[in-house]
Amino acid sequence: MAIMRAEEIMGEPQLDKTRHVKYWTRCLKTLLPHHYTSNESNRMYLAYFIVSALDLLGALDDILTEDERRGYIDWIYRCQHPDGGFRMWPGTDFGARANRENARWDPANIPATYFALATLLILKDDFKRVNRRESLTWLPQMQRPDGSFGETLVSDRIEGGQDPRFGYCATGVRYMLRGTNEGDMMVEGRTVRDVDVDAFVRCVRLAEAHDGGIADAPFHEPHAGYTFCAVGALAFVDRLNTRGPPAEQPPTAPCDPQAVLAWLVYRQTELTDPDAGVDSEFVRSQDTSDTRKKRDGMTSEAQIDGTVPAHQDPECSAGVTMFDLLVDGAGMNGRINKVADTCYGFWVGASLHVMQQPSLYHREAVRRYLLGKTQHPVLGGHGKFPGDLPDLLHSYLGLAALSLAGSDQVKEVDGGMCLSKEARSRLPAIWESFANGK
């Protein structure tokens, strides 16, 4: 008699939607856990995760009253900078006491601006209060001569890293405020200079690694998060090369899309325990000697008798469900020879979707990994690794990854913008109002 696998008996694990909605509602309407105190000055991206998560769960309209929705919109506009862009929180706004001397303590922020506009889109705002001309004037000032974008502009100096995260947010802001039209354009009666799209494309090309991934800078190790940001940014500016040799006029990237796709596909892995020393499905040997256990990095008898995957050591990862130990699943990692991590289910999956190859990864295995291993069975949300407590970033990206992997329990996600397709569908009407001067 054939022995049935656990998932054949129990079926695919399901999203505990009720617990997830409760988790996100607590985050929205009560104080966040004390771990987020140090992120107070990054409140805009926390707000984005919370609002967008409830939207993906189809619960936002039920959770919010109309007055609350308007209140959240007003808070976002409270973070708008008069010179263009948005702050991460209103705490740096000096109001009537603002002057040239203290302006350096109150800059607009590239990621905050992307999160603010995206959250407004989710909350069904019409962008009529956005300082569009000022923001589009500020955006080119955030680009360096090498094509990269920074985070803030302080005393006329671009501050922040040069990696694709800021390029993604900058091109995303550009996309929401002007679409994919290139070149200088008239905005509210004045000519506004465009960013240097060609220089940005060249910057991405230089960060492509020999093995297909994209790094933060030339000759650095490629990373799935940076790869997504580069691919997503190229899509925002309509310069993404998905087929063969890149175009030169105008330039496109990546130079070798097949190599990028192959690198992304190889990010799927069954290795889930960051403390395990064996990357194999089962421990084949029945040798229970201390020498054997020490050599292989195993710490549990369950691993030795072959009943638990070697990479899922219950003493290292605090498994709290049967699925955590028994369900087959293959998540995504961010770099070569790393374990799976909830967030990379999105970074890798979304990259493949944006590159128009959503069928190249095993989506069912990703769903099993997320639902059976990192979904928290008591609090809702997702942790980084199996057994971890949920946090905002991994809980949100877990939902987004589930949608891309074919779950019908979450709204359809637009991989390129990392929000629901329903929210993105509101952009054409906003662009039309811009064109009509409304």
C-alpha positions as CSV (number, residue, x, y, z in Angstrom):
1,M,0.0,0.0,0.0
2,A,1.4,3.3,-1.0
3,I,2.1,5.8,1.7
4,M,0.3,9.1,1.0
5,R,2.0,12.4,1.5
6,A,0.7,14.7,4.2
7,E,-0.6,17.3,1.7
8,E,-2.5,14.6,-0.2
9,I,-4.4,13.8,3.0
10,M,-4.8,17.3,4.4
11,G,-5.1,19.2,1.1
12,E,-3.3,22.5,0.3
13,P,-3.1,24.8,3.3
14,Q,-5.5,27.7,3.2
15,L,-5.2,31.4,4.0
16,D,-6.7,32.1,7.4
17,K,-8.3,35.3,6.1
18,T,-10.1,36.2,9.3
19,R,-6.9,36.2,11.3
20,H,-5.1,38.2,8.6
21,V,-7.8,40.8,8.6
22,K,-7.7,41.0,12.4
23,Y,-3.9,41.4,12.3
24,W,-4.0,44.2,9.9
25,T,-6.9,45.9,11.6
26,R,-5.0,45.9,14.8
27,C,-2.0,47.5,13.0
28,L,-4.3,50.2,11.5
29,K,-6.4,51.1,14.5
30,T,-4.2,50.4,17.6
31,L,-0.6,51.1,18.5
32,L,1.9,49.0,16.6
33,P,4.2,46.7,18.6
34,H,7.1,48.4,20.3
35,H,9.5,47.0,17.7
36,Y,8.3,49.7,15.3
37,T,9.2,52.6,17.6
38,S,12.5,53.0,15.8
39,N,10.6,53.3,12.5
40,E,8.4,56.2,13.6
41,S,10.1,58.5,11.1
42,N,9.3,55.9,8.4
43,R,5.6,55.9,9.1
44,M,4.6,56.4,5.4
45,Y,5.8,53.0,4.3
46,L,4.2,51.3,7.3
47,A,0.9,53.0,6.4
48,Y,1.3,51.7,2.8
49,F,1.8,48.1,3.9
50,I,-1.3,48.3,6.2
51,V,-3.7,50.0,3.9
52,S,-2.6,48.0,0.9
53,A,-2.8,44.7,2.8
54,L,-6.4,45.3,3.8
55,D,-7.1,46.2,0.2
56,L,-5.6,42.9,-1.0
57,L,-7.8,41.1,1.5
58,G,-10.9,42.8,0.2
59,A,-11.5,44.3,3.7
60,L,-10.5,47.9,3.4
61,D,-14.0,49.3,2.6
62,D,-15.5,47.3,5.4
63,I,-12.9,48.4,7.9
64,L,-12.9,52.1,7.1
65,T,-15.7,54.5,7.5
66,E,-15.8,57.3,5.0
67,D,-14.6,59.8,7.6
68,E,-11.6,57.6,8.4
69,R,-10.7,57.2,4.7
70,R,-10.7,61.0,4.3
71,G,-8.8,61.3,7.5
72,Y,-6.0,59.0,6.2
73,I,-5.9,60.9,2.9
74,D,-5.6,64.2,4.8
75,W,-2.7,62.7,6.9
76,I,-0.8,61.8,3.7
77,Y,-1.3,65.3,2.3
78,R,-0.1,66.6,5.7
79,C,3.2,65.0,4.7
80,Q,3.5,66.7,1.3
81,H,6.5,68.9,0.9
82,P,5.8,72.4,-0.5
83,D,8.8,72.1,-2.9
84,G,7.7,68.8,-4.3
85,G,7.5,65.2,-3.1
86,F,6.4,63.8,0.3
87,R,8.0,63.3,3.7
88,M,8.0,60.0,5.5
89,W,6.1,61.6,8.4
90,P,4.9,65.0,9.4
91,G,7.4,65.3,12.3
92,T,10.0,67.2,10.4
93,D,7.6,69.9,9.2
94,F,8.5,73.2,10.8
95,G,5.4,74.9,9.5
96,A,5.6,78.7,10.0
97,R,9.1,78.4,11.5
98,A,10.6,76.9,8.4
99,N,13.5,78.8,6.9
100,R,16.6,78.2,4.8
101,E,18.7,77.3,7.8
102,N,16.4,74.4,9.0
103,A,15.3,73.3,5.5
104,R,18.0,70.6,5.6
105,W,16.2,68.8,8.4
106,D,13.0,68.6,6.4
107,P,13.6,67.2,2.9
108,A,11.2,65.3,0.7
109,N,12.0,61.7,0.3
110,I,11.9,59.5,-2.8
111,P,10.5,56.3,-1.3
112,A,8.1,58.3,0.9
113,T,6.7,59.9,-2.3
114,Y,6.2,56.6,-4.0
115,F,4.4,55.1,-0.9
116,A,2.3,58.3,-0.5
117,L,1.0,58.3,-4.0
118,A,0.4,54.5,-4.1
119,T,-1.5,54.7,-0.8
120,L,-3.6,57.6,-2.1
121,L,-4.4,55.5,-5.2
122,I,-5.5,52.7,-3.0
123,L,-7.7,55.1,-0.9
124,K,-9.4,56.3,-4.1
125,D,-7.9,59.8,-4.1
126,D,-8.0,61.7,-7.3
127,F,-4.5,63.4,-6.9
128,K,-6.0,66.8,-7.2
129,R,-4.2,68.0,-4.1
130,V,-0.8,66.6,-5.3
131,N,1.8,69.3,-6.0
132,R,2.3,67.7,-9.4
133,R,4.4,70.4,-11.1
134,E,6.7,70.9,-8.0
135,S,7.1,67.1,-7.7
136,L,8.0,66.6,-11.3
137,T,10.4,69.5,-11.0
138,W,12.0,68.0,-7.9
139,L,12.4,64.6,-9.4
140,P,15.2,65.3,-11.9
141,Q,17.2,67.0,-9.1
142,M,17.3,63.7,-7.4
143,Q,19.2,62.0,-10.3
144,R,23.0,61.8,-10.3
145,P,25.1,62.2,-13.4
146,D,25.6,58.4,-13.5
147,G,21.9,57.9,-13.9
148,S,21.2,56.7,-10.4
149,F,18.7,58.3,-8.0
150,G,19.2,59.3,-4.4
151,E,16.9,59.4,-1.4
152,T,16.8,63.1,-0.4
153,L,18.1,66.4,-1.4
154,V,19.9,68.2,1.5
155,S,21.6,71.6,0.9
156,D,21.6,70.9,-2.8
157,R,23.4,67.6,-2.3
158,I,21.9,64.2,-3.2
159,E,21.9,61.9,-0.2
160,G,21.2,58.2,0.1
161,G,22.3,55.1,-1.7
162,Q,22.7,54.6,-5.4
163,D,21.0,51.2,-5.6
164,P,17.9,50.4,-7.7
165,R,15.5,50.8,-4.8
166,F,15.6,54.6,-5.3
167,G,15.4,54.2,-9.1
168,Y,12.3,52.1,-8.7
169,C,10.6,54.6,-6.5
170,A,11.7,57.6,-8.6
171,T,10.5,56.1,-11.8
172,G,7.3,54.9,-10.1
173,V,6.6,58.5,-9.0
174,R,7.3,59.7,-12.5
175,Y,4.9,57.0,-13.9
176,M,2.0,58.0,-11.6
177,L,2.4,61.7,-12.3
178,R,3.0,61.7,-16.0
179,G,2.7,58.1,-17.4
180,T,5.4,56.8,-19.8
181,N,5.7,60.0,-22.0
182,E,9.3,61.0,-22.3
183,G,10.8,64.5,-22.7
184,D,10.1,67.9,-21.3
185,M,6.4,68.6,-21.0
186,M,4.0,71.4,-20.0
187,V,2.6,71.1,-16.5
188,E,0.2,73.7,-15.1
189,G,1.4,76.2,-17.7
190,R,5.2,75.7,-17.2
191,T,7.8,73.5,-18.9
192,V,9.0,70.7,-16.7
193,R,12.3,68.9,-17.4
194,D,12.2,65.1,-17.6
195,V,14.6,62.7,-15.8
196,D,17.4,61.3,-18.0
197,V,15.9,57.9,-18.8
198,D,18.8,56.9,-21.0
199,A,21.3,57.5,-18.2
200,F,19.1,55.4,-15.8
201,V,19.0,52.5,-18.3
202,R,22.8,52.6,-18.6
203,C,23.1,52.6,-14.8
204,V,21.0,49.4,-14.7
205,R,23.1,47.7,-17.4
206,L,26.3,48.3,-15.4
207,A,24.8,46.6,-12.4
208,E,24.0,43.4,-14.3
209,A,26.0,40.4,-13.0
210,H,27.7,37.7,-15.0
211,D,25.2,35.1,-13.8
212,G,22.1,37.0,-14.8
213,G,21.0,38.7,-11.6
214,I,21.1,42.5,-11.0
215,A,23.1,44.0,-8.1
216,D,23.1,47.4,-6.4
217,A,26.3,48.5,-8.2
218,P,28.8,47.1,-10.8
219,F,30.7,44.0,-9.7
220,H,28.6,43.5,-6.6
221,E,26.6,40.3,-5.8
222,P,23.2,40.2,-7.5
223,H,20.1,40.2,-5.3
224,A,16.5,39.4,-5.9
225,G,15.3,42.6,-4.3
226,Y,17.5,44.8,-6.5
227,T,16.6,42.7,-9.5
228,F,12.9,43.4,-9.0
229,C,13.5,47.1,-8.5
230,A,15.6,47.4,-11.7
231,V,13.1,45.4,-13.7
232,G,10.1,47.3,-12.3
233,A,11.8,50.6,-12.9
234,L,12.6,49.7,-16.5
235,A,8.9,48.8,-17.0
236,F,7.8,52.2,-15.5
237,V,9.9,54.0,-18.1
238,D,8.9,51.6,-20.9
239,R,12.5,50.4,-21.5
240,L,12.3,46.8,-20.3
241,N,13.9,44.3,-22.7
242,T,12.2,40.9,-22.4
243,R,13.2,39.2,-25.6
244,G,16.8,39.3,-27.0
245,P,19.6,41.7,-27.6
246,P,18.7,45.1,-26.1
247,A,17.8,48.1,-28.3
248,E,20.3,50.9,-28.4
249,Q,18.1,53.7,-29.7
250,P,16.6,54.3,-27.2
251,P,18.6,52.0,-24.9
252,T,16.8,49.2,-23.1
253,A,17.8,46.7,-20.4
254,P,18.6,44.1,-19.3
255,C,21.2,43.1,-21.9
256,D,20.5,39.4,-21.5
257,P,16.9,38.8,-20.5
258,Q,17.2,35.0,-20.7
259,A,20.0,35.1,-18.2
260,V,17.9,37.2,-15.8
261,L,15.0,34.8,-16.2
262,A,17.3,31.8,-15.5
263,W,18.8,33.4,-12.4
264,L,15.3,34.2,-11.1
265,V,14.1,30.6,-11.7
266,Y,17.0,29.2,-9.7
267,R,15.9,31.3,-6.7
268,Q,13.2,28.7,-5.9
269,T,14.4,26.4,-3.1
270,E,13.2,23.9,-0.5
271,L,15.8,25.0,2.0
272,T,13.9,26.8,4.7
273,D,15.8,26.5,7.9
274,P,18.5,29.1,8.3
275,D,20.3,27.0,11.0
276,A,20.3,23.7,9.2
277,G,23.5,22.2,7.8
278,V,22.0,19.9,5.2
279,D,20.3,20.9,2.0
280,S,18.4,17.7,1.2
281,E,14.8,16.6,1.4
282,F,15.4,13.9,4.0
283,V,18.2,12.6,6.1
284,R,18.9,9.2,4.5
285,S,21.1,7.7,7.1
286,Q,19.7,6.0,10.2
287,D,23.1,6.6,12.0
288,T,22.2,8.4,15.3
289,S,25.7,8.9,16.6
290,D,26.7,12.2,18.0
291,T,29.5,12.4,15.5
292,R,27.1,12.1,12.6
293,K,24.8,14.7,14.1
294,K,27.6,17.1,14.8
295,R,29.1,16.7,11.3
296,D,25.8,17.3,9.5
297,G,24.7,20.1,11.8
298,M,21.6,18.3,13.0
299,T,20.2,18.7,16.4
300,S,17.0,16.7,16.4
301,E,16.2,13.0,16.6
302,A,13.3,13.6,14.3
303,Q,15.7,14.5,11.5
304,I,17.8,11.3,12.0
305,D,14.9,8.9,11.7
306,G,13.9,10.4,8.4
307,T,10.5,11.7,9.4
308,V,11.2,15.4,9.1
309,P,13.0,17.3,6.3
310,A,16.5,18.0,7.3
311,H,16.1,21.7,6.5
312,Q,13.1,22.0,8.8
313,D,14.6,21.3,12.2
314,P,11.9,21.9,14.8
315,E,14.5,22.9,17.4
316,C,15.7,25.7,15.2
317,S,12.5,26.8,13.6
318,A,9.6,27.0,16.1
319,G,7.1,25.0,14.0
320,V,3.6,25.5,15.4
321,T,1.5,23.7,12.8
322,M,1.6,20.3,11.3
323,F,2.0,22.0,7.9
324,D,5.1,23.7,9.2
325,L,6.8,20.3,9.4
326,L,5.0,18.1,6.9
327,V,3.9,20.1,3.9
328,D,6.1,20.2,0.9
329,G,6.8,23.7,-0.3
330,A,9.5,25.6,-2.1
331,G,9.9,29.3,-1.4
332,M,12.3,31.8,-2.9
333,N,15.6,33.0,-1.8
334,G,17.3,36.3,-2.5
335,R,20.8,35.1,-3.4
336,I,22.6,32.0,-4.3
337,N,22.9,29.3,-1.5
338,K,20.5,31.2,0.8
339,V,17.4,29.8,2.5
340,A,13.9,30.7,1.4
341,D,12.4,33.8,2.9
342,T,8.8,35.0,2.7
343,C,9.5,38.4,1.0
344,Y,11.4,36.9,-1.9
345,G,8.2,35.1,-2.9
346,F,7.2,38.5,-4.1
347,W,10.5,40.0,-5.3
348,V,11.2,36.9,-7.5
349,G,7.6,36.2,-8.5
350,A,6.9,39.8,-9.4
351,S,10.1,40.0,-11.5
352,L,9.0,37.0,-13.5
353,H,5.5,38.5,-13.9
354,V,6.8,41.9,-15.0
355,M,9.1,40.1,-17.5
356,Q,6.0,38.3,-18.9
357,Q,7.1,34.9,-17.8
358,P,4.8,34.0,-14.9
359,S,4.7,30.3,-15.6
360,L,8.4,29.7,-15.1
361,Y,8.2,29.1,-11.4
362,H,6.3,26.5,-9.4
363,R,3.5,28.6,-8.0
364,E,1.8,25.8,-6.1
365,A,5.0,25.2,-4.2
366,V,5.3,28.9,-3.3
367,R,1.7,28.9,-2.0
368,R,2.4,25.8,0.1
369,Y,5.6,27.4,1.5
370,L,3.8,30.7,2.4
371,L,0.6,29.1,3.8
372,G,2.0,26.0,5.4
373,K,5.3,27.4,6.7
374,T,5.4,31.1,7.3
375,Q,1.7,32.0,7.9
376,H,1.3,32.6,11.6
377,P,-1.6,30.3,12.8
378,V,-2.5,32.4,15.9
379,L,-1.8,36.1,15.1
380,G,-2.3,36.0,11.3
381,G,0.2,37.6,9.0
382,H,3.5,36.1,7.9
383,G,7.0,35.8,9.4
384,K,10.3,35.9,7.7
385,F,11.1,32.3,8.3
386,P,8.9,29.3,9.6
387,G,8.0,29.9,13.2
388,D,8.8,33.6,13.2
389,L,6.4,36.2,14.5
390,P,4.7,38.2,11.8
391,D,6.0,41.7,10.8
392,L,4.5,44.3,8.5
393,L,6.9,43.8,5.5
394,H,6.8,40.0,5.4
395,S,3.1,39.9,6.1
396,Y,2.3,42.3,3.3
397,L,4.7,40.7,0.7
398,G,3.4,37.3,1.7
399,L,-0.1,38.3,0.6
400,A,1.2,39.9,-2.6
401,A,3.2,36.8,-3.4
402,L,0.2,34.5,-2.8
403,S,-1.8,36.6,-5.3
404,L,0.9,36.3,-7.9
405,A,1.2,32.6,-7.2
406,G,-2.5,32.1,-8.1
407,S,-4.3,32.3,-4.8
408,D,-8.0,33.1,-5.2
409,Q,-8.2,34.3,-1.6
410,V,-6.4,37.6,-2.3
411,K,-7.2,40.3,-4.9
412,E,-5.1,40.2,-8.1
413,V,-1.9,42.0,-7.6
414,D,-0.1,44.2,-10.1
415,G,3.5,42.9,-9.8
416,G,5.1,46.0,-11.2
417,M,3.5,48.4,-8.7
418,C,3.2,46.0,-5.7
419,L,-0.5,46.9,-5.2
420,S,-3.9,45.6,-6.4
421,K,-4.7,45.7,-10.1
422,E,-7.9,47.4,-9.0
423,A,-6.0,50.3,-7.5
424,R,-3.7,50.6,-10.5
425,S,-6.7,50.7,-12.8
426,R,-7.6,54.2,-11.4
427,L,-4.5,55.8,-13.0
428,P,-5.9,56.3,-16.5
429,A,-8.7,58.5,-15.2
430,I,-6.1,60.5,-13.2
431,W,-3.9,60.9,-16.2
432,E,-6.9,62.1,-18.2
433,S,-7.7,64.7,-15.6
434,F,-4.1,65.9,-15.8
435,A,-4.3,66.2,-19.6
436,N,-7.6,68.2,-19.3
437,G,-6.1,70.5,-16.7
438,K,-8.5,69.5,-14.0
